């Protein structure tokens, strides 16, 4: 290692190394920002999907209750009209 910090044999080499490292650091920071943006987008999409899932569960429960009510009406009406009564 040369005196002055081990950057190589000359001041120019040290400057070149500092420039290279600065560029690498800038690129690493840009990649980190892109990764963070992607992560944020994924979290936002996850929230949207959770909301849609909750809405679908609510719709499913509503439809299940409606089906139960229709089945009760059908059973009641079959009792009133007889088992051969055609729904069509």
Secondary structure, 3 states (H helix, E strand, C coil): CCCCCCCCCCHHHHHHHHHHHHHHHHHHHHHHHHHHHHHHHHHHHHHHHHHHHHHHHHHHHHHHHHHHHHHHHHHHHHHHHCCCCCCC
